[in-house]
Amino acid sequence: MKINIADEELDRDLRNLYLDPDKDQHIPLEDDEYFHKIYGKERWEKIKSDRAERGKAIKNI
């Protein structure tokens, strides 16, 4: 399967690799509603909060 990525998207993603997550301008391709359907609302909120906690822990290292 070949995925077509626009140059603008690729440029943005490469720039965002080096940005502080608080300054990340990345717009997700899917919104929370999509993940609510997959994981359920409560589970998705827990996943997001766990990721935020891990991000804070990594920042403090």
Residue pairs with C-beta under 8 A, 6 or more apart in sequence:
12 25
12 26
13 26
16 24
16 25
16 26
19 25
21 55
32 44
35 44
35 47
36 44
38 44
39 47
